[in-house]
Amino acid sequence: MNAAVPPLPHFDDILNAAARIAPHARVTPLLRSRSLDDIAGCSLHFKCENLQRSGAFKFRGACNAVFALDDAAVSRGIVTQSSGNHGAALALASRLRGVPATVVVPEGAPAIKLAAIAAQGARIERCAPTMAARTAATDTLVERTGAHLVHPFDDRDVIAGQGTVALELLREAPDLDVLLAPVGGGGLLSGTSLAAKTLRPGITVYGAEPAGAADAHASLREGRCITDMTARTVCDGLRGHLAPRTLALLQRHVDGILLVDDDAVAAAMRLLWERLKLVVEPSGAIGLAAVLADRERFAGRQVGIVLSGGNVDLDQLPWQAQA
């Protein structure tokens, strides 16, 4: 393994995470829709992480990371950076653990996600809307306060926690041919792909990524982390870039990254609202959008899709913006 790559999680770490978060996280439902199957031309199985605590899968990883720490590590509090969902999840996990949390949030983050962070009692620090600014502000806080950093995706315990999504999904739908998950920083996709390929080696795993933030696609193509792209997408939760740890896991376990434009994401989001009666944010709807944009690839197959979150700013619905 490349010496520059930090230690990677193993399947046992995901099993340990499942036990650790069991008292706190929800086992989310797996839903079906005959009408969506007919539209897509395949059998769709939707893992509803929009119904997870804090409204997104992020609670799994944050909860595992926070509760894996010993008392000395959290004695000065916990710090993270987030555009919203991980921040809210980390704030909730920290409150449950009884330790203070600070979240560095970029300008332009959705109001509903800021409110969720604040509601859990975390302190919010604002920064410019770039990954470089987020990292610099977070590093400064850690240096000044001595707080423990729980990175939103470049963290072994966070990735292991996210991998519990696939444990649950494949327990309920063991015969899946394909699994799709969104990819931003890669924590969800790397954890779920590790779990899925261990449990079902023949399964095909794809990441779904906005065409306007295609750094994961480029990183896998070039074999290095692409960190200098400017993300232009309605999927605010997918604007991060891969880290060496997540890139290494995706190189081992993911079969490809499918790019989707924002119009297709908005259409899939609306379909999920109409047919499943589910509130799903753009980042969470991108897996369905990827299937609908490439029906031939998935025709007749059993397809699992992670609906990663449901924290939608109802005053900024993407189809309203297009009107």
Secondary structure by P-SEA (a helix, b strand, c coil): ccccccccccaaaaaaaaaaacccccbbbbbbbaaaaaaacbbbbbccccccccccaaaaaaaaaaaaccccccccbbbbccccaaaaaaaaaaaaacbbbbbbccccccaaaaaaaaaabbbbbbbcccaaaaaaaaaaaaaaccbbbbcccccaaaaaaaaaaaaaaaaacccccbbbbbbcccaaaaaaaaaaaaacccbbbbbbbbcccaaaaaaaaacccccccccccccccccccccaaaaaaaaccccbbbbbcaaaaaaaaaaaaaccccccccccaaaaaaaaaccccccccbbbbbccccccccccccccccc
